[in-house]
Amino acid sequence: MRIGIVNDMPVAVEMLRRVLALRDDYRIVWVASDGQQAVERCAWETPDLVLMDLVMPNMDGVEATRCIMKQTPCAILVVTVDVGAHAWRVFDAMGYGALDAVDTPSLGNGDLQKSAAPLLAKIDAIGRLIGDQHGRKSAPGNPSSPKADASTGLIAIGASAGGPAALATVLGQLPADLSAAVVVVQHIDESFSAGLAQWLDQQAALSVRVAKEGDQPVPGTVLLAGTNDHLRLKGPGQLGYTREPAGELYHPSVDVFFQSVVQHWRGPAVGVLLTGMGRDGALGLKAMRGKGYHTIAQDRQSSAVYGMPKAAAELDAAVEISPVGAIAQKLISVFGATGSKG
């Protein structure tokens, strides 16, 4: 994997060099000391992955991520000191297409292998993601048909790279008295899920919180997948987490959740697949359409990364292809507004 490093601290750059040297298949192609240099170097030689610091002179990591994803898109991993202290900036960078975030390794304990493990695990996961050019070969399952009744409507949303900003746009336009429940699966490490829920809650009239084991989707509340296990419906109105199927490339998986909606949800539902790298959610959205549910995929022009919605379009999984700014109105037209924010 060809990797670019963006960091203005020589000590941090040296530490990253030492960590990457632990793997024979990682090669550093360039180092940039600020965001502007990173944009220029990406245009000169676009790497497979950029390790992006957040706080730098001239141009910070958020703006650099925005420019790179617009001009020469590639995988970006935020690597910065104390990601928790920079949570809002992390979400902004993810909104522009960064895939994940991790603390800069340190040698406080003197053990390089131990310090390097979290960063190497993130890089390995991204390597599997960007290497998944053709998607899995398995076909959708054959779940039982949902039973039509007068239960609550459900909006099932999946997103990945660029998702936080897209989610803020969609959720921010939905009314507090929306009559449908909303469940979101966003590709994000569990350490950031609570912060993302809080950030989205500030953008929306609906209440947004992390889904807990046994939660029931209810109108007026957005439930966000909150762990690295898969969120799924375990019954007609009950959410839960599961490690299975363990072989899924994505954790949590949008496909797993969408398939559980097809299997267990008894009322009306709409599936929405937003910006993201890879193909997760496309097969699940196809299954939802096959069961008669309305399905929407974000369009190319408004997607930070046109991977997941493109895969859905290629499978003819989406009834509608829509700009992100128009999706909320489509959802309102389906479900209307009769509930209240709790």
N, C-alpha and C positions, 0 to 999 in steps of 0.2 A: 504494500500500500504506500502510495506517495503522499507525504504529509507536509503541510505548511504550518509553521509556528508563528503566532502573533502575540508578542509580549514585549514590554519595554523594560523589564527587569532582567538583567544579565544572569542573576542567580536562578531565577525561575526558568529561563531559557536553558541554562546548563542542566538543571534538574530534569527538564523535559527531554533533553538530548540523552541523558543517562537512562531514563525510563524507556525511551523508544529503542535504544541500543540493546535492550533485553530481547528484542524480537528480530530475527533475521529478515523477516518479510516486511519490515517497516523501513522506509527511506525518507529522510528529511530532504525536501527539494528546495526549500528556502526558509528564511527567517525574516520577519518584519517587526519593526520596533513600534509601529503605531498602525492605526486603522487605515490611513491613507496609503501607506506603503503596502499593506495587505491587499487592498483593492488593486493597486498597480501590479503587484506580483502575481495575483490571480489572473489578471488579464494577460500577463507575459507567459505564465505557465500555471494552468489550472490544476491543482492537486486533486487527489481523491478525497482528502479530508483536510480541513483547517482546524487547528486547535486555537481558539479565539479567546484572548483575555478580554475583560470588559472595560476596565479603567485604564485609559492611555491618553497621552497628549495628542493634539491635532485632530484625531477622529477616534471616538470611543468604539468599543466592540459592537454595540447595538447598531450604530450607523454603518460601520464597516460590513456587518452582516447584511443589512438592507441593500447596500450597494453591490456586494458580491452576488447575492441571490438574484439581483436584477440584471447584472451585466454578465457574469460568468458563473452561473450556479453550480455549487458543489456541496458536499456534506460538510456541515460545520458543527463542531462540538465546543461549547463554552467551557474553558478551563481557566478558573480564576480563584483567587484567594477568598475563601469563605462565601460560597455561593448563597448560603442562607441569608447573609447580610445584604446581598444584591438581588434578592428574589424578584423585585419588580423589573430590574434590568434584564434578568434572565428571561422573564416572560415576554418582555419586549423583543429580545433577540429571537426567541422561539416564534414570536408572531411574524417575524421576517423570514423564518425558515431554518433557524438553528434546530438541531435534532435533540440535543440533550445538554446537560451541564454537570460538571464535577469539580471538586476542589483541586487546586494545584497541589501535586504531591510535595511532601516535605520529608526531610530526613531527621525529624525530631526524635524518632526512636532508633535511628541508626540502621534500620532494616530496609534496604532499597526494594526488595521484592514485596514486602508487606505494604510499603508506601505506594508502590506502583500499581498494586492490584486493582483498586477502584477505577483508575484511568484506563488500564489495559482492558478491563472488562467492558467499559463503555466503547472503546475503540473496536474491540472484537464484535460487539453487538452491531455497531454501525457498519463494520465490514460485511457482516452477514446481510444486512439490509441493502447496502448498495450493490452487493453481489447477486441479489435476488432479481435478476433481470427479467426472468420469464415467469416468476411466481410459482406457487406450488402446483403440482399436477393433479392433486386430489380433487374430486368433484364434490359439490355440495351434498350434504346428507339428505336423508329422506324423512324429515321430521313429520310428526302428526299434524294434521290441519288444525288451525285455530278454530275454536267454536265461536260463532257470531252471537254476541249478546249486547247488552246495553252498558257494558263496563266502560271505564275511563279510556279516553284516547291516549296514545303514547307517541311521542316524538323521539326516535332513536337516532343519535348523532355520533358519527365517527370522524376523527381528525388526527393528523400527525404533524409533520413539519409545517409551520405557518398557522397551525390550528388555534393557538390562543387568541390571535388577532381576529381570525375568522369567527371564532366562537363569540368573542366580545361583540362583533358586528351583529350576528344573528340573535344572540340572547338579548342584546341591548335594545332590540327593536320589538321584542315580544312584550305584550301587556302583562301586568301583574295578575290580572284575572283570566289568563289563558285557561281554557277548559281542559287542556291536555297536560299530562305529566311529561317531563323531559328527562332523558337519561343520556349521558355523554361518556363516550370512551375516547380519551385523548392519549396518544402515545407520550407518556411522561413518566419519569422515575417517581416511585412512591414518596420519596423525600420532598418532592415539589408539589404533590397533589393538593395538600391542604392550603398552601400559599396560592396556588392557581385558583382554587375554589373561592378563596377570599377576594382575590383580584377580580374574578368574574362577577362575584356578588356585588362589587362596587359599580360594575358596568351595567347591571341589569335590574329591572324592576322585580323580576322573579327572585326568589331566594335560591342561592346556589350553595351547596355543601357537598362534602364527600359522602359517597354511599357507604353505609354500614351493612354488615351481614344481617339479613332478615328485613331490610328496609322494603317498604312498599312504595312504588311510584305513585305520587299524588299530584293533582293539579296545583299550580302555583309554586312548585319546587323543582329545581334542577338538581339531579343527583349525578355526581362525577365519579367515575372509576378511580379508586384511591390507593390501589396496591399494585404490585407487579404480577399478581395473579389475575386470572380472567374474571371479569364481572359478567354475570349472566343471570337470566331469569331461571330460577329453580322450580318455579311453579307459576300459575296464572298471574299472581300479583306479588311475588316475593323475589327479591334480589339476593344474590350471594356470590361468594368468591370461590374459585376452584383453580388448582394448578393444572388440571387436565383440560384439553389435550396438551401435554407437556411439550410436544414436538412443534407447536406453533412458533413461527419465527418472531411474532410480535407478542409482547406481554405488557399490558393486557391487549387482547386481540379484538378488533372491531368485528371480524368475521364471527368469532365465537358468540359475541353478544347478539348480533343480528340474527344468527341462526337460532338462538334461544328465544328471540321474539317470535320467529316463525313457529317454533315448537309450542310455546306456552301462552303467548298473549291472546286473550279472547275478545278483545275489542278492536276498534279501528287503530291503525298505526301508520306513521310515515317514517321512512328511512332517509337519512340525509348523510351524504359522504362529502366531507370537506377536504381541503388541501392536505397533501401529504406525500411523502416519498414511498415508493413501493406499490404494493397491490392489496394490502390488507383492507377488508371491507367490501371489495368488489364482488366476491362470490356470495357473501352474506346479503348484499343489496340485491343481487340477482335472485336469491331465494325469496327475499321479501316481495319483490315484484311478481315472482311466480305464484305467490299466495294471494295476489290481488291487492297488496298494499301499495300506496303511492310512494314513489321513490324519487329523490332529487340528488343530483351530483353538481358540485360547484364547477363553474366553467373555467376554461384555460386562462382567460384574461385576468380574472380576479384571484387565481390561485397563486400562492407564493411558490409552491412546488406542485406541478401538475403531474402527479404520479398516481395516487389512489383514485381520484375522480376520473382520470384518463382511462385507467384499467376498467372502471365501472362502465364508462361510455363504450369502450371496445367490446364489452360483454353484453351490451344493450340492457344493462341492469337498471338504468335510470329512466323513469318516465319523462323527467324534465332535466335539462342542463341549464343551470341558472347562475347569474352573477351573485356573489355572496350577499350583496346589499339588497337583493330582491327575495331572498329565501324566506325571511321572517314573514313577509306579507303573504307569501304562498301558504305558509303554515297557519297563519291567522285565518285565511280564507277557507281552509279545511276544517279547523276546529272551533273558531270563534272564541268568545271570551265570556266565561260565566263563573269562574272561580275567584279566589282572592289570595293575596300573599300572606303566608302564615309566619 
